[in-house]
Amino acid sequence: MRILVVIPLNEKEKEKLQSKIPEAEYIFISTKEITDELVKSADIIIGNVPAQYIKGSKKLKWLQLNSAGTDEYCEAGVIPEGAYLTNATGAYGLAISEHMLGLVLEIKKKLNLYYRNQMEHIWKDEGNVTSIEGSTTLVVGLGDIGGDFARKMKALGSYTIGVKRTKGQKPEYIDELFTMEDLDALLPKADIVALSLPGTKDTYHLFNKDKFNLMRKDAIILNVGRGSCICTEDLCDALENGIISGAGLDVTEPEPLPAEHRLWDAPGVVITPHISGFFHLPETLRRIVNISIENLEHFNKQEPLKNIVDFNTGYRVRSK
């Protein structure tokens, strides 16, 4: 059995991983060293590799992603029939929820305007700001990331409303829980709308001019899931015409965002280049490594894997 590992591990982590299936051949490489031939020679792959390299693989039994998103890997014909796909749900909540909190504070306290003034050496009062305490936060997508963000907003005194695909038990950090069918009725209530959704056919341009027109004029929207969840041109129109007051975006459509795109200069927008996750926070990588080690042990023992992805929805299958 050949196991291809394309996430960075230290020596101790490599030893721990290899101990789960000692008889296997392990190949540790960087993402820059990935080749079509290596991918197609692997029985197990730990880490994201180009989806086009997987197509046609006759050996792959399981792919463990280092991402929570599964977009291209769920397309028909990518993962061989009978092979498992698992993601890194549970690794990113800490890093990305703190990034979201930073975006909220930057916009609500106008820190983006003051930083611009600082760069131009301008001493200027930018006027009134708003508070998290006493606000209403609508979290659309209550997975690891959305749940962690809701927990933080609740702790800071915001009233939290959660929206999920399916009904389930209400977490203690959520004041009200609904499903996607209720989204339109909830938007007028929210000061902050936070999206942490995967890119699927159901979420494509979920937020367009119709949704923005339902939001409050002083509301802000956050997006840390996939840029395709928001129609960018409609968002630009909403910001430029004062339909909503701000947007904090770690993902955009298109990506990378072209230098000449109007979104860069839209009023009230803060943009980061899809960096809230990845391995920028060392704890995130540690969590991914631990998920991979745990799953390799499950695989060897023929036990159920953690974070198995449903190819039809792109979401992980919930444990019963």
C-alpha positions as a LaTeX table, in Angstrom:
\begin{tabular}{lrrr}
\hline
Residue & $x$ (\AA) & $y$ (\AA) & $z$ (\AA) \\
\hline
Met1 & 0.00 & 0.00 & 0.00 \\
Arg2 & 1.30 & 3.45 & $-0.96$ \\
Ile3 & 0.28 & 6.49 & 1.09 \\
Leu4 & 0.95 & 9.93 & $-0.39$ \\
Val5 & 1.15 & 12.74 & 2.17 \\
Val6 & 1.10 & 16.34 & 0.92 \\
Ile7 & 0.61 & 18.24 & 4.17 \\
Pro8 & 3.65 & 19.42 & 6.15 \\
Leu9 & 4.38 & 17.13 & 9.12 \\
Asn10 & 7.20 & 17.29 & 11.65 \\
Glu11 & 9.22 & 14.15 & 12.39 \\
Lys12 & 7.16 & 13.21 & 15.45 \\
Glu13 & 3.92 & 13.51 & 13.45 \\
Lys14 & 5.38 & 11.44 & 10.60 \\
Glu15 & 6.31 & 8.67 & 13.06 \\
Lys16 & 2.85 & 8.74 & 14.61 \\
Leu17 & 1.20 & 8.56 & 11.19 \\
Gln18 & 3.45 & 5.72 & 10.01 \\
Ser19 & 2.73 & 3.74 & 13.17 \\
Lys20 & $-0.91$ & 3.35 & 12.12 \\
Ile21 & $-0.02$ & 1.21 & 9.07 \\
Pro22 & 3.68 & 0.33 & 9.54 \\
Glu23 & 3.87 & $-1.95$ & 6.50 \\
Ala24 & 2.78 & 0.79 & 4.07 \\
Glu25 & 5.07 & 2.86 & 1.84 \\
Tyr26 & 4.84 & 6.53 & 2.77 \\
Ile27 & 5.77 & 9.35 & 0.40 \\
Phe28 & 6.02 & 12.79 & 2.02 \\
Ile29 & 6.12 & 15.63 & $-0.51$ \\
Ser30 & 5.22 & 19.32 & $-0.78$ \\
Thr31 & 2.36 & 20.56 & $-2.94$ \\
Lys32 & 4.91 & 21.83 & $-5.49$ \\
Glu33 & 6.19 & 18.27 & $-6.00$ \\
Ile34 & 2.80 & 16.71 & $-6.79$ \\
Thr35 & 2.62 & 14.95 & $-10.14$ \\
Asp36 & $-0.12$ & 13.10 & $-11.97$ \\
Glu37 & 1.95 & 9.91 & $-11.82$ \\
Leu38 & 2.44 & 10.09 & $-8.04$ \\
Val39 & $-1.26$ & 10.76 & $-7.41$ \\
Lys40 & $-2.36$ & 7.84 & $-9.58$ \\
Ser41 & 0.11 & 5.50 & $-7.84$ \\
Ala42 & $-1.36$ & 6.12 & $-4.37$ \\
Asp43 & $-3.85$ & 3.98 & $-2.47$ \\
Ile44 & $-4.37$ & 6.71 & 0.12 \\
Ile45 & $-3.78$ & 10.45 & $-0.24$ \\
Ile46 & $-3.59$ & 12.80 & 2.73 \\
Gly47 & $-3.88$ & 16.42 & 1.64 \\
Asn48 & $-5.34$ & 18.29 & $-1.30$ \\
Val49 & $-4.05$ & 17.36 & $-4.74$ \\
Pro50 & $-5.35$ & 18.65 & $-8.09$ \\
Ala51 & $-8.68$ & 16.99 & $-8.82$ \\
Gln52 & $-7.74$ & 16.39 & $-12.44$ \\
Tyr53 & $-4.86$ & 14.17 & $-11.30$ \\
Ile54 & $-7.25$ & 11.90 & $-9.43$ \\
Lys55 & $-9.50$ & 11.27 & $-12.44$ \\
Gly56 & $-8.79$ & 7.86 & $-13.87$ \\
Ser57 & $-7.04$ & 6.56 & $-10.74$ \\
Lys58 & $-7.45$ & 2.80 & $-10.44$ \\
Lys59 & $-5.81$ & 2.50 & $-7.01$ \\
Leu60 & $-7.27$ & 5.25 & $-4.82$ \\
Lys61 & $-9.22$ & 3.96 & $-1.85$ \\
Trp62 & $-9.42$ & 7.12 & 0.25 \\
Leu63 & $-8.64$ & 10.83 & $-0.04$ \\
Gln64 & $-8.29$ & 12.86 & 3.17 \\
Leu65 & $-8.55$ & 16.55 & 2.34 \\
Asn66 & $-6.78$ & 19.26 & 4.34 \\
Ser67 & $-9.69$ & 21.60 & 3.52 \\
Ala68 & $-13.26$ & 21.77 & 4.75 \\
Gly69 & $-14.43$ & 22.66 & 1.24 \\
Thr70 & $-14.88$ & 19.77 & $-1.17$ \\
Asp71 & $-16.15$ & 21.52 & $-4.33$ \\
Glu72 & $-14.13$ & 20.04 & $-7.22$ \\
Tyr73 & $-13.68$ & 16.64 & $-5.57$ \\
Cys74 & $-17.44$ & 15.96 & $-5.51$ \\
Glu75 & $-17.78$ & 16.33 & $-9.27$ \\
Ala76 & $-18.75$ & 13.15 & $-11.08$ \\
Gly77 & $-15.83$ & 11.01 & $-12.15$ \\
Val78 & $-13.18$ & 12.54 & $-9.85$ \\
Ile79 & $-13.17$ & 10.12 & $-6.92$ \\
Pro80 & $-13.17$ & 6.46 & $-8.07$ \\
Glu81 & $-16.30$ & 4.47 & $-7.33$ \\
Gly82 & $-16.09$ & 2.90 & $-3.88$ \\
Ala83 & $-13.36$ & 5.24 & $-2.62$ \\
Tyr84 & $-13.86$ & 7.46 & 0.42 \\
Leu85 & $-13.59$ & 11.24 & 0.55 \\
Thr86 & $-13.13$ & 12.90 & 3.95 \\
Asn87 & $-12.60$ & 16.56 & 4.76 \\
Ala88 & $-11.02$ & 18.58 & 7.57 \\
Thr89 & $-14.19$ & 19.78 & 9.28 \\
Gly90 & $-13.28$ & 20.66 & 12.86 \\
Ala91 & $-9.88$ & 22.13 & 12.03 \\
Tyr92 & $-10.79$ & 25.63 & 10.90 \\
Gly93 & $-13.36$ & 26.95 & 13.38 \\
Leu94 & $-10.88$ & 28.69 & 15.66 \\
Ala95 & $-8.86$ & 30.50 & 12.99 \\
Ile96 & $-11.68$ & 31.55 & 10.69 \\
Ser97 & $-14.15$ & 32.58 & 13.40 \\
Glu98 & $-11.53$ & 34.91 & 14.89 \\
His99 & $-10.88$ & 36.32 & 11.41 \\
Met100 & $-14.62$ & 36.94 & 11.05 \\
Leu101 & $-14.69$ & 38.71 & 14.40 \\
Gly102 & $-11.84$ & 40.91 & 13.21 \\
Leu103 & $-13.78$ & 41.81 & 10.06 \\
Val104 & $-16.87$ & 42.72 & 12.09 \\
Leu105 & $-14.91$ & 44.99 & 14.43 \\
Glu106 & $-12.99$ & 46.60 & 11.57 \\
Ile107 & $-16.21$ & 47.55 & 9.78 \\
Lys108 & $-18.40$ & 48.41 & 12.77 \\
Lys109 & $-15.68$ & 50.57 & 14.39 \\
Lys110 & $-14.62$ & 52.06 & 11.01 \\
Leu111 & $-11.05$ & 50.91 & 11.52 \\
Asn112 & $-10.77$ & 50.46 & 7.75 \\
Leu113 & $-11.47$ & 54.18 & 7.29 \\
Tyr114 & $-9.05$ & 55.19 & 10.02 \\
Tyr115 & $-6.30$ & 53.02 & 8.54 \\
Arg116 & $-6.84$ & 54.66 & 5.16 \\
Asn117 & $-6.62$ & 58.07 & 6.85 \\
Gln118 & $-3.45$ & 57.01 & 8.63 \\
Met119 & $-1.82$ & 56.05 & 5.33 \\
Glu120 & $-2.71$ & 59.51 & 3.97 \\
His121 & $-1.64$ & 61.24 & 7.23 \\
Ile122 & $-5.14$ & 62.62 & 7.79 \\
Trp123 & $-6.43$ & 63.36 & 11.33 \\
Lys124 & $-10.19$ & 63.04 & 10.88 \\
Asp125 & $-13.21$ & 61.95 & 12.93 \\
Glu126 & $-15.25$ & 59.46 & 10.88 \\
Gly127 & $-18.38$ & 59.79 & 13.03 \\
Asn128 & $-20.68$ & 57.32 & 14.72 \\
Val129 & $-19.93$ & 53.62 & 15.06 \\
Thr130 & $-22.08$ & 50.64 & 16.07 \\
Ser131 & $-21.70$ & 47.92 & 18.69 \\
Ile132 & $-21.70$ & 44.14 & 18.75 \\
Glu133 & $-23.45$ & 44.16 & 22.11 \\
Gly134 & $-27.19$ & 44.47 & 21.52 \\
Ser135 & $-26.89$ & 43.53 & 17.84 \\
Thr136 & $-28.48$ & 40.59 & 16.04 \\
Thr137 & $-26.22$ & 38.15 & 14.21 \\
Leu138 & $-27.64$ & 35.82 & 11.56 \\
Val139 & $-25.27$ & 32.90 & 10.95 \\
Val140 & $-26.01$ & 31.06 & 7.71 \\
Gly141 & $-24.26$ & 27.71 & 7.93 \\
Leu142 & $-23.77$ & 26.31 & 11.42 \\
Gly143 & $-20.86$ & 23.97 & 10.89 \\
Asp144 & $-17.55$ & 24.16 & 12.72 \\
Ile145 & $-16.81$ & 27.70 & 11.46 \\
Gly146 & $-20.28$ & 29.20 & 11.74 \\
Gly147 & $-20.80$ & 27.62 & 15.15 \\
Asp148 & $-17.54$ & 29.00 & 16.54 \\
Phe149 & $-18.36$ & 32.47 & 15.21 \\
Ala150 & $-21.87$ & 32.36 & 16.71 \\
Arg151 & $-20.38$ & 31.35 & 20.05 \\
Lys152 & $-18.03$ & 34.32 & 20.03 \\
Met153 & $-20.74$ & 36.78 & 19.02 \\
Lys154 & $-23.05$ & 35.44 & 21.72 \\
Ala155 & $-20.31$ & 35.93 & 24.31 \\
Leu156 & $-19.97$ & 39.56 & 23.20 \\
Gly157 & $-23.67$ & 40.23 & 23.73 \\
Ser158 & $-25.16$ & 39.68 & 20.27 \\
Tyr159 & $-28.49$ & 37.93 & 19.79 \\
Thr160 & $-27.71$ & 34.94 & 17.60 \\
Ile161 & $-29.95$ & 33.36 & 14.98 \\
Gly162 & $-28.73$ & 30.24 & 13.20 \\
Val163 & $-29.74$ & 28.86 & 9.81 \\
Lys164 & $-29.04$ & 25.23 & 8.85 \\
Arg165 & $-29.91$ & 23.01 & 5.88 \\
Thr166 & $-31.79$ & 20.55 & 8.06 \\
Lys167 & $-33.54$ & 20.67 & 11.39 \\
Gly168 & $-31.57$ & 19.69 & 14.46 \\
Gln169 & $-30.99$ & 20.40 & 18.10 \\
Lys170 & $-30.41$ & 24.07 & 18.94 \\
Pro171 & $-26.93$ & 24.73 & 20.36 \\
Glu172 & $-26.80$ & 26.73 & 23.59 \\
Tyr173 & $-25.01$ & 29.62 & 21.90 \\
Ile174 & $-27.86$ & 30.06 & 19.38 \\
Asp175 & $-30.95$ & 31.98 & 20.52 \\
Glu176 & $-33.14$ & 30.89 & 17.59 \\
Leu177 & $-32.62$ & 28.13 & 15.04 \\
Phe178 & $-34.19$ & 27.89 & 11.57 \\
Thr179 & $-33.70$ & 26.18 & 8.21 \\
Met180 & $-32.89$ & 27.74 & 4.84 \\
Glu181 & $-36.58$ & 28.06 & 3.97 \\
Asp182 & $-36.84$ & 30.82 & 6.60 \\
Leu183 & $-33.87$ & 32.87 & 5.36 \\
Asp184 & $-35.84$ & 35.61 & 3.60 \\
Ala185 & $-37.96$ & 36.27 & 6.68 \\
Leu186 & $-34.87$ & 36.48 & 8.91 \\
Leu187 & $-32.73$ & 38.86 & 6.84 \\
Pro188 & $-34.59$ & 42.07 & 7.84 \\
Lys189 & $-33.84$ & 41.30 & 11.51 \\
Ala190 & $-30.06$ & 41.05 & 11.24 \\
Asp191 & $-27.32$ & 43.61 & 11.85 \\
Ile192 & $-24.67$ & 41.09 & 10.81 \\
Val193 & $-25.20$ & 38.30 & 8.25 \\
Ala194 & $-22.38$ & 35.73 & 8.33 \\
Leu195 & $-21.97$ & 33.16 & 5.55 \\
Ser196 & $-19.81$ & 30.06 & 5.99 \\
Leu197 & $-21.25$ & 27.86 & 3.25 \\
Pro198 & $-19.66$ & 25.44 & 0.79 \\
Gly199 & $-19.83$ & 26.03 & $-2.94$ \\
Thr200 & $-22.69$ & 23.88 & $-4.27$ \\
Lys201 & $-25.46$ & 24.25 & $-6.81$ \\
Asp202 & $-27.80$ & 25.17 & $-3.94$ \\
Thr203 & $-25.55$ & 27.94 & $-2.60$ \\
Tyr204 & $-24.53$ & 29.42 & $-5.97$ \\
His205 & $-25.45$ & 33.14 & $-5.91$ \\
Leu206 & $-27.67$ & 32.47 & $-2.91$ \\
Phe207 & $-27.13$ & 36.12 & $-2.04$ \\
Asn208 & $-28.15$ & 38.35 & $-4.93$ \\
Lys209 & $-30.01$ & 41.63 & $-5.29$ \\
Asp210 & $-33.22$ & 40.08 & $-3.94$ \\
Lys211 & $-31.51$ & 39.03 & $-0.71$ \\
Phe212 & $-29.67$ & 42.34 & $-0.32$ \\
Asn213 & $-32.93$ & 44.23 & $-0.74$ \\
Leu214 & $-34.32$ & 42.31 & 2.24 \\
Met215 & $-31.43$ & 43.35 & 4.49 \\
Arg216 & $-31.29$ & 46.43 & 6.68 \\
Lys217 & $-29.51$ & 49.50 & 5.32 \\
Asp218 & $-27.12$ & 49.47 & 8.29 \\
Ala219 & $-26.43$ & 45.71 & 8.00 \\
Ile220 & $-23.12$ & 44.14 & 7.04 \\
Ile221 & $-22.46$ & 40.81 & 5.37 \\
Leu222 & $-19.50$ & 38.47 & 5.93 \\
Asn223 & $-18.42$ & 35.68 & 3.62 \\
Val224 & $-15.71$ & 33.14 & 4.49 \\
Gly225 & $-17.12$ & 30.09 & 2.71 \\
Arg226 & $-17.05$ & 30.33 & $-1.07$ \\
Gly227 & $-17.14$ & 33.46 & $-3.20$ \\
Ser228 & $-19.76$ & 31.89 & $-5.45$ \\
Cys229 & $-22.34$ & 32.17 & $-2.64$ \\
Ile230 & $-22.61$ & 35.90 & $-3.42$ \\
Cys231 & $-23.33$ & 37.51 & $-6.77$ \\
Thr232 & $-20.45$ & 39.98 & $-6.82$ \\
Glu233 & $-22.02$ & 42.52 & $-9.17$ \\
Asp234 & $-25.20$ & 42.60 & $-7.07$ \\
Leu235 & $-23.09$ & 43.08 & $-3.93$ \\
Cys236 & $-21.25$ & 46.01 & $-5.54$ \\
Asp237 & $-24.59$ & 47.58 & $-6.48$ \\
Ala238 & $-25.90$ & 47.10 & $-2.93$ \\
Leu239 & $-22.84$ & 48.73 & $-1.37$ \\
Glu240 & $-22.63$ & 51.59 & $-3.88$ \\
Asn241 & $-26.34$ & 52.38 & $-3.57$ \\
Gly242 & $-26.50$ & 52.17 & 0.23 \\
Ile243 & $-28.74$ & 49.08 & 0.25 \\
Ile244 & $-26.41$ & 47.62 & 2.90 \\
Ser245 & $-23.59$ & 49.35 & 4.76 \\
Gly246 & $-20.64$ & 46.98 & 4.57 \\
Ala247 & $-19.10$ & 43.64 & 3.64 \\
Gly248 & $-16.21$ & 41.63 & 5.10 \\
Leu249 & $-14.97$ & 39.15 & 2.50 \\
Asp250 & $-12.25$ & 36.52 & 2.71 \\
Val251 & $-13.56$ & 34.93 & $-0.48$ \\
Thr252 & $-14.70$ & 36.53 & $-3.72$ \\
Glu253 & $-15.99$ & 35.67 & $-7.16$ \\
Pro254 & $-13.80$ & 35.73 & $-9.22$ \\
Glu255 & $-10.71$ & 34.70 & $-7.27$ \\
Pro256 & $-8.11$ & 36.16 & $-7.30$ \\
Leu257 & $-10.03$ & 39.42 & $-7.58$ \\
Pro258 & $-8.71$ & 41.36 & $-10.61$ \\
Ala259 & $-6.92$ & 44.61 & $-9.74$ \\
Glu260 & $-9.38$ & 46.64 & $-11.80$ \\
His261 & $-12.54$ & 45.12 & $-10.27$ \\
Arg262 & $-15.05$ & 47.60 & $-8.86$ \\
Leu263 & $-15.42$ & 45.59 & $-5.63$ \\
Trp264 & $-12.04$ & 46.85 & $-4.36$ \\
Asp265 & $-13.41$ & 50.40 & $-4.17$ \\
Ala266 & $-16.97$ & 49.68 & $-3.06$ \\
Pro267 & $-17.85$ & 51.64 & 0.10 \\
Gly268 & $-17.70$ & 49.72 & 3.37 \\
Val269 & $-15.92$ & 46.66 & 2.00 \\
Val270 & $-12.97$ & 44.91 & 3.64 \\
Ile271 & $-11.28$ & 42.22 & 1.53 \\
Thr272 & $-8.70$ & 39.60 & 2.50 \\
Pro273 & $-7.29$ & 37.17 & $-0.12$ \\
His274 & $-8.78$ & 33.85 & 1.07 \\
Ile275 & $-6.28$ & 33.52 & 3.91 \\
Ser276 & $-8.46$ & 33.15 & 7.02 \\
Gly277 & $-7.91$ & 29.40 & 7.03 \\
Phe278 & $-5.10$ & 27.42 & 5.43 \\
Phe279 & $-2.17$ & 26.92 & 7.87 \\
His280 & $-1.66$ & 30.55 & 8.88 \\
Leu281 & $-2.63$ & 29.66 & 12.45 \\
Pro282 & $-0.35$ & 26.75 & 13.49 \\
Glu283 & $-3.17$ & 25.24 & 15.56 \\
Thr284 & $-5.15$ & 24.68 & 12.35 \\
Leu285 & $-2.44$ & 22.47 & 10.88 \\
Arg286 & $-2.13$ & 20.56 & 14.14 \\
Arg287 & $-5.86$ & 19.80 & 14.06 \\
Ile288 & $-5.68$ & 18.65 & 10.43 \\
Val289 & $-2.77$ & 16.35 & 11.23 \\
Asn290 & $-4.65$ & 14.87 & 14.19 \\
Ile291 & $-7.75$ & 14.24 & 12.05 \\
Ser292 & $-5.57$ & 12.52 & 9.43 \\
Ile293 & $-3.79$ & 10.31 & 11.97 \\
Glu294 & $-7.05$ & 9.35 & 13.64 \\
Asn295 & $-8.67$ & 8.52 & 10.30 \\
Leu296 & $-5.71$ & 6.45 & 9.12 \\
Glu297 & $-6.08$ & 4.31 & 12.23 \\
His298 & $-9.82$ & 3.94 & 11.56 \\
Phe299 & $-9.11$ & 3.00 & 7.95 \\
Asn300 & $-6.63$ & 0.28 & 8.96 \\
Lys301 & $-9.07$ & $-1.14$ & 11.48 \\
Gln302 & $-11.94$ & $-0.94$ & 8.96 \\
Glu303 & $-13.79$ & 1.40 & 11.31 \\
Pro304 & $-16.03$ & 4.30 & 10.15 \\
Leu305 & $-13.98$ & 7.30 & 9.05 \\
Lys306 & $-14.46$ & 10.77 & 10.52 \\
Asn307 & $-15.82$ & 13.53 & 8.23 \\
Ile308 & $-16.97$ & 11.34 & 5.33 \\
Val309 & $-18.29$ & 13.61 & 2.58 \\
Asp310 & $-21.64$ & 13.11 & 0.84 \\
Phe311 & $-20.88$ & 13.47 & $-2.89$ \\
Asn312 & $-24.40$ & 14.75 & $-3.58$ \\
Thr313 & $-24.34$ & 17.64 & $-1.10$ \\
Gly314 & $-20.63$ & 18.38 & $-0.56$ \\
Tyr315 & $-21.24$ & 18.29 & 3.19 \\
Arg316 & $-19.86$ & 15.77 & 5.61 \\
Val317 & $-22.15$ & 12.98 & 6.71 \\
Arg318 & $-23.35$ & 13.55 & 10.26 \\
Ser319 & $-22.55$ & 10.81 & 12.76 \\
Lys320 & $-25.63$ & 9.10 & 14.12 \\
\hline
\end{tabular}
